[in-house]
């Protein structure tokens, strides 16, 4: 027999279909047949029914990258910035805790203890009462005469004079146009029993030199001597006689000021005694401006007061 004969299985590959005359080969030990046994026709294998299942989603076809887009939306710049901005963290969003665990620390008076708060409140109350009393006294002093000033005028004057006196000279139709200088001289008894009279000391000129060029002049340098002289003139007549109860007070006040000034200016030597003083004023009119037709005299006018005896209460030792 030829090796290439169609009925021979010598050159047949495994799994290749057999010819019409070929018998099927057994698949395993169970299907093995003995030679000469007739072949039983193959029966279709029954499959068990599949359990009920929901149909799975059928994947859609892949999108075409070259297809024309159908949903075109405008670009929102704000949405882009919001998406690009970093999200705030909890540490940054939460406020920093206050020191010592107090979320609202107290400051100012509230930080003090209760005892000190009461002290501050009392001090403020005293200051407020004093300010109200002072404003009321000054108002009664400058106000027209009324029932209150008639009954309590002495108390108002004691509060106002001489430090807080008010006047309207600055707003008068004819403001002051004179230079007034207060001068003083003294009689001194020396240690050997002799007596001498000093020259005139210009106390107003001394105050002027102390104020000139001084950024912070004291109240005494500016107003003490001037106000004492104004008070004396307002409480004395043309013959230098006191008018009312304030006349004697103004005279004592002026005498003490000039006595202290003489001692500070070393008018008396060691062992000398200040016996009496005499005060005078030197009044000079201020020259009018060049464009004015007003004519005034520039000659000084003097007003001399009588000699006043200096008592022990007028010296600097008693003033201390």
C-alpha positions in Angstrom: 0.0 0.0 0.0 1.2 3.5 -0.9 2.1 5.7 2.1 0.3 8.5 0.4 -2.9 6.6 -0.1 -6.0 8.5 0.9 -7.2 5.8 3.2 -4.0 5.6 5.2 -3.7 7.5 8.4 0.0 7.3 8.6 0.5 10.9 7.4 -2.6 12.4 9.2 -2.0 15.1 11.7 -3.7 14.9 15.0 -7.1 16.7 15.0 -7.3 16.9 11.3 -10.7 15.9 9.8 -10.9 12.3 8.6 -12.1 11.4 5.3 -15.4 9.9 4.4 -14.2 6.5 4.9 -12.4 7.0 8.1 -13.9 6.1 11.4 -13.8 8.6 14.3 -11.0 8.0 16.8 -12.0 7.5 20.4 -11.5 10.7 22.7 -10.5 8.9 25.8 -10.5 5.7 27.7 -14.3 5.6 28.0 -14.7 6.0 24.2 -12.3 3.3 23.3 -13.7 0.7 21.0 -12.6 -2.8 20.3 -11.9 -3.8 16.8 -14.9 -4.9 15.0 -17.5 -3.3 17.3 -20.0 -1.2 15.5 -19.8 2.6 16.1 -22.8 4.2 17.8 -24.1 7.4 16.4 -23.1 10.4 18.5 -25.9 12.1 20.4 -26.1 15.9 20.9 -25.0 16.8 24.4 -27.7 18.5 26.5 -26.5 21.7 28.3 -28.0 22.8 31.6 -29.9 26.0 31.5 -28.0 29.1 32.6 -29.2 30.8 35.7 -31.3 33.9 35.3 -28.9 37.0 35.1 -29.5 40.5 34.2 -27.9 41.5 30.9 -24.6 43.2 31.5 -24.2 46.7 30.0 -22.8 46.4 26.6 -19.8 48.7 26.3 -20.4 51.4 23.9 -18.2 51.9 20.9 -15.0 54.0 21.4 -15.5 57.7 20.5 -14.2 58.8 17.3 -11.4 61.3 17.8 -12.1 62.9 14.5 -15.8 63.4 15.0 -17.1 67.0 15.2 -17.9 68.0 18.8 -21.6 68.5 19.4 -21.6 70.2 22.9 -19.5 73.4 22.9 -19.7 75.6 26.1 -18.0 79.0 26.6 -15.0 79.1 28.9 -15.6 80.8 32.3 -12.3 82.6 33.5 -13.6 82.8 37.1 -14.2 79.0 37.2 -10.6 78.5 35.8 -9.1 80.8 38.5 -11.2 79.1 41.2 -10.1 75.7 40.1 -6.4 76.8 39.9 -6.5 78.5 43.4 -5.3 76.2 46.2 -7.9 75.2 48.7 -7.5 76.8 52.1 -6.3 74.5 54.8 -7.9 74.2 58.2 -4.9 75.7 59.9 -5.0 78.8 57.7 -8.8 79.2 58.0 -9.0 78.9 61.7 -8.0 82.1 63.7 -4.9 81.9 65.8 -5.7 81.2 69.5 -5.0 84.1 71.9 -2.1 83.7 74.3 -2.8 81.9 77.6 -5.9 80.4 76.1 -8.0 83.7 76.4 -9.8 84.3 73.1 -10.6 87.9 74.1 -7.9 89.4 76.3 -8.9 92.5 78.3 -7.0 95.8 77.8 -7.0 99.2 79.5 -9.0 99.7 82.7 -10.8 96.3 82.2 -7.5 94.5 82.7 -7.1 95.9 86.2 -8.4 94.2 89.3 -11.8 95.2 90.8 -10.1 97.2 93.6 -8.1 99.3 91.1 -11.1 99.7 88.8 -13.0 101.2 91.7 -10.1 103.6 92.5 -9.9 104.7 88.9 -13.7 105.3 88.8 -13.5 107.4 92.0 -10.6 109.5 90.6 -12.4 110.2 87.4 -15.5 111.1 89.3 -13.6 113.6 91.5 -11.9 115.2 88.4 -15.3 115.5 86.7 -16.9 117.2 89.7 -13.9 119.6 90.0 -14.1 120.5 86.3 -17.9 121.1 86.5 -17.5 123.3 89.6 -14.7 125.3 88.0 -16.7 125.9 84.8 -19.7 126.9 86.8 -17.7 129.4 88.9 -16.2 131.0 85.8 -19.5 131.2 84.1 -21.1 132.9 87.2 -18.1 135.3 87.2 -18.5 136.5 83.6 -22.3 136.3 83.5 -24.4 139.3 84.2 -25.4 139.7 87.9 -28.2 137.4 88.9 -29.7 135.9 92.0 -26.9 133.3 92.4 -24.2 135.9 92.2 -26.0 138.2 94.6 -26.2 135.4 97.3 -22.9 133.7 96.6 -20.8 136.4 95.0 -18.1 136.2 97.7 -17.6 132.5 97.1 -17.4 133.0 93.4 -14.8 135.8 93.8 -12.7 133.7 96.2 -12.6 130.9 93.7 -11.8 133.0 90.6 -9.4 135.7 92.0 -6.6 136.1 91.3 -5.6 133.1 89.2 -8.7 132.7 87.1 -9.9 136.2 86.6 -11.7 136.8 83.2 -12.1 140.1 81.4 -13.2 141.3 78.0 -10.3 143.7 77.2 -9.2 141.7 74.2 -12.6 142.1 72.6 -13.2 145.8 73.6 -13.7 148.4 70.9 -10.4 149.9 71.9 -8.0 147.2 73.1 -5.1 148.0 75.3 -2.6 150.1 73.5 -0.2 150.8 76.3 3.0 149.3 77.7 2.8 149.2 81.5 6.0 148.4 83.5 5.9 147.8 87.2 9.0 149.1 89.1 10.0 149.1 92.8 12.5 150.5 95.1 13.3 149.8 98.8 14.6 151.3 101.9 17.2 149.0 103.6 18.7 149.2 107.1 22.2 147.9 107.1 23.9 145.9 109.8 25.8 148.9 111.3 22.4 150.8 111.8 22.6 153.0 108.7 19.8 153.3 106.1 19.8 153.6 102.3 17.4 153.7 99.5 17.9 151.6 96.4 17.3 152.6 92.8 14.2 151.6 90.8 14.1 147.9 89.8 12.2 147.3 86.6 10.4 144.0 87.4 8.4 143.9 84.2 11.6 144.2 82.1 13.1 141.3 84.1 10.0 139.2 83.2 10.3 140.2 79.6 13.9 139.1 79.4 13.0 135.8 81.0 10.2 135.1 78.5 12.0 136.3 75.4 13.4 133.3 73.6 11.9 130.8 76.1 9.8 128.2 74.4 8.1 127.2 77.7 7.9 130.3 79.9 6.4 129.8 83.4 3.0 131.2 84.4 4.7 133.4 87.1 7.0 135.0 84.6 4.2 135.9 82.3 1.2 136.8 84.5 2.1 137.0 88.2 3.3 140.6 88.3 1.0 141.8 85.6 -2.2 140.3 87.1 -1.3 141.6 90.6 -1.0 145.2 89.3 -4.2 144.9 87.3 -6.0 143.7 90.5 -4.6 146.6 92.5 -5.7 149.2 89.9 -9.2 147.7 89.7 -9.6 147.8 93.5 -8.2 151.3 94.2 -9.3 154.8 93.2 -7.1 157.5 91.7 -5.8 158.5 95.1 -4.6 154.8 95.7 -7.2 154.3 98.4 -8.8 150.7 98.5 -12.3 150.3 97.4 -14.1 147.3 98.9 -12.8 144.3 100.7 -10.6 143.2 97.9 -8.5 146.4 98.0 -6.6 145.3 101.1 -6.1 141.9 99.7 -4.7 143.2 96.4 -2.3 145.5 98.3 -0.9 142.7 100.4 -0.6 140.5 97.4 1.4 143.1 95.4 3.6 144.0 98.4 4.6 140.4 99.0 5.5 139.8 95.3 7.8 142.8 95.1 9.5 142.0 98.5 10.2 138.4 97.3 11.6 139.8 94.0 14.0 142.2 95.8 15.3 139.4 98.0 15.9 137.1 95.0 17.7 139.9 93.1 20.1 140.3 96.1 19.0 143.9 96.8 19.9 143.3 100.4 23.4 142.2 101.5 24.1 139.8 104.4 22.9 141.3 107.6 20.7 144.0 105.9 17.0 144.3 106.6 14.3 145.3 104.1 12.3 148.0 105.9 9.8 149.3 103.3 9.1 149.3 99.6 7.5 151.7 97.1 5.9 150.6 93.8 5.2 152.7 90.8 4.0 152.1 87.2 5.5 153.5 84.0 2.8 153.7 81.3 3.8 154.4 77.7 1.5 154.6 74.7 2.2 152.3 71.8 3.0 154.4 68.7 0.4 154.1 66.0 1.2 152.6 62.6 2.7 154.8 59.9 -0.4 154.8 57.8 -2.6 156.0 60.7 -3.4 159.6 61.2 -3.8 159.2 65.0 -1.6 161.3 67.1 -0.6 160.1 70.6 2.0 161.1 73.2 4.9 158.8 73.6 6.0 160.4 76.9 5.8 158.0 79.9 3.3 158.5 82.7 4.2 157.4 86.2 1.9 156.5 89.0 3.7 156.2 92.4 2.2 154.4 95.4 3.0 155.3 99.0 5.7 153.5 101.0 4.6 150.2 102.4 6.3 148.8 105.5 7.5 145.2 105.0 6.4 142.8 107.6 7.8 139.4 108.6 5.1 137.8 106.6 6.3 139.4 103.4 9.8 137.8 103.4 10.8 134.7 101.6 11.2 132.7 104.8 7.6 133.2 105.7 6.4 132.4 102.1 8.0 128.9 102.4 
